[in-house]
Amino acid sequence: MTVIGLILTGLAALIHVYIFYLESLAWTGPAARRTFGLPSAEFAESTKSLAFNQGFYNLFLAVAVFLGLVVMALGSTAVGATLIFTGAGSMVAAGLVLLMSDRTKTSAALKQLTLPLLGVIALGIGLAA
């Protein structure tokens, strides 16, 4: 189960790197506008600085998970797992906040929180065994 947890949290981190790209680097482009349902290019431009900052939050969560994966691979299970649980757990928490704050974003929230949640559960079971 540990390996499954590591794979799932690693995939979740990759998704959050992509979210970082969309929010911080491509916010005004058609892919980000379509993905986030932005009503116009003008709206995207006016919210660009907010999205830029938010994108970095997603990147930092992914970095925590990636560092945890590396640290675990190097043999320090407790430190690595702590980093993974912190990064992936924060992804889950952010997805829950999105879900509770705006039900029209249910699909996005579930995409954001499902993989890290499954990864945290699997990693927890694997480490407890």
Backbone torsions as a table, in degrees:
resi	resn	phi	psi	omega
1	MET	NA	-28.8	-179.6
2	THR	-60.4	-45.8	-179.2
3	VAL	-62.5	-41.8	177.9
4	ILE	-60.8	-43.7	177.6
5	GLY	-61.1	-40.6	178.8
6	LEU	-66.3	-40.8	178.9
7	ILE	-65.1	-47.2	-178.0
8	LEU	-64.2	-42.4	178.9
9	THR	-69.9	-33.0	174.9
10	GLY	-64.7	-41.5	176.4
11	LEU	-64.6	-39.9	177.0
12	ALA	-60.7	-40.7	178.3
13	ALA	-63.6	-40.1	177.5
14	LEU	-62.3	-40.3	176.7
15	ILE	-61.2	-40.9	-179.6
16	HIS	-70.7	-27.4	172.1
17	VAL	-66.9	-40.5	177.6
18	TYR	-64.5	-40.7	176.7
19	ILE	-61.7	-41.5	175.1
20	PHE	-56.0	-47.2	179.9
21	TYR	-57.0	-49.7	-177.9
22	LEU	-62.5	-44.4	-174.3
23	GLU	-78.1	-38.9	-172.6
24	SER	-98.0	-26.5	-174.9
25	LEU	-115.0	-28.0	-173.1
26	ALA	-124.8	20.8	-171.9
27	TRP	-54.7	-39.7	-176.5
28	THR	-87.9	-2.6	-179.7
29	GLY	-82.0	168.1	-176.3
30	PRO	-63.8	-35.2	-178.6
31	ALA	-65.5	-46.2	179.5
32	ALA	-67.3	-41.9	-179.8
33	ARG	-62.5	-39.6	178.4
34	ARG	-69.4	-46.4	-177.9
35	THR	-60.6	-43.1	-175.4
36	PHE	-97.0	3.2	176.9
37	GLY	64.6	37.0	-179.9
38	LEU	-72.7	134.1	-172.1
39	PRO	-71.3	-24.4	-177.4
40	SER	-162.0	164.9	175.4
41	ALA	-65.1	-34.2	178.8
42	GLU	-65.1	-42.2	177.7
43	PHE	-62.9	-44.1	178.6
44	ALA	-58.7	-43.5	-179.9
45	GLU	-64.3	-39.6	-177.0
46	SER	-73.4	-19.6	179.7
47	THR	-108.3	8.6	-174.9
48	LYS	-57.3	-44.1	-177.2
49	SER	-67.8	-34.8	176.8
50	LEU	-66.5	-45.0	179.9
51	ALA	-65.2	-38.2	178.9
52	PHE	-56.9	-47.9	179.7
53	ASN	-65.1	-45.5	-179.8
54	GLN	-61.4	-38.2	178.3
55	GLY	-58.8	-38.6	179.4
56	PHE	-68.0	-32.0	173.4
57	TYR	-58.4	-45.4	179.2
58	ASN	-63.3	-39.9	178.2
59	LEU	-63.5	-43.7	-178.3
60	PHE	-64.6	-35.8	175.8
61	LEU	-64.2	-42.4	178.3
62	ALA	-63.8	-41.4	179.4
63	VAL	-61.2	-41.0	178.5
64	ALA	-59.7	-43.8	179.3
65	VAL	-66.0	-46.2	179.7
66	PHE	-60.8	-42.1	177.1
67	LEU	-62.5	-40.5	177.3
68	GLY	-61.6	-40.5	177.7
69	LEU	-62.3	-43.4	180.0
70	VAL	-65.6	-45.8	-178.8
71	VAL	-62.9	-40.9	176.8
72	MET	-64.1	-41.9	179.2
73	ALA	-62.1	-28.5	178.6
74	LEU	-84.1	-1.4	172.3
75	GLY	104.9	-0.7	179.8
76	SER	-99.8	83.2	-172.7
77	THR	-62.6	-45.9	-175.6
78	ALA	-62.4	-46.7	-179.2
79	VAL	-68.0	-45.1	179.8
80	GLY	-61.3	-46.0	179.9
81	ALA	-64.0	-37.9	178.1
82	THR	-60.9	-44.9	177.7
83	LEU	-62.5	-44.3	-179.9
84	ILE	-64.0	-47.7	179.7
85	PHE	-61.7	-37.2	179.1
86	THR	-67.0	-51.0	-178.9
87	GLY	-65.4	-51.6	-177.4
88	ALA	-70.2	-36.7	176.8
89	GLY	-63.1	-37.6	176.4
90	SER	-67.7	-34.2	175.0
91	MET	-61.5	-44.5	178.6
92	VAL	-62.6	-46.9	-178.7
93	ALA	-61.1	-42.2	179.0
94	ALA	-64.5	-39.3	176.3
95	GLY	-63.4	-38.7	177.5
96	LEU	-66.6	-39.6	176.9
97	VAL	-61.3	-44.8	178.0
98	LEU	-61.0	-44.8	-179.8
99	LEU	-60.7	-44.4	-177.4
100	MET	-76.3	-25.9	-176.0
101	SER	-88.1	-23.4	-176.4
102	ASP	-154.2	97.4	-177.0
103	ARG	-63.6	-18.2	176.7
104	THR	-71.9	-12.3	179.7
105	LYS	-102.7	22.4	-178.0
106	THR	-56.7	-45.6	-179.3
107	SER	-60.5	-46.3	179.4
108	ALA	-64.0	-41.3	-179.4
109	ALA	-63.5	-42.8	179.7
110	LEU	-66.1	-36.9	176.0
111	LYS	-64.4	-36.0	-177.9
112	GLN	-74.4	-33.5	-170.5
113	LEU	-106.9	-17.7	-172.9
114	THR	-66.0	-54.1	-178.5
115	LEU	-60.7	-47.6	179.1
116	PRO	-64.8	-34.5	178.1
117	LEU	-63.4	-48.3	178.4
118	LEU	-62.4	-38.7	178.9
119	GLY	-65.1	-42.8	178.5
120	VAL	-63.8	-42.9	179.0
121	ILE	-61.9	-49.7	-179.0
122	ALA	-62.9	-42.4	179.2
123	LEU	-64.4	-41.9	178.1
124	GLY	-61.5	-43.5	177.8
125	ILE	-64.5	-44.4	-178.7
126	GLY	-63.1	-40.8	-179.1
127	LEU	-74.9	-26.0	180.0
128	ALA	-78.0	-20.8	-176.4
129	ALA	-74.1	NA	NA
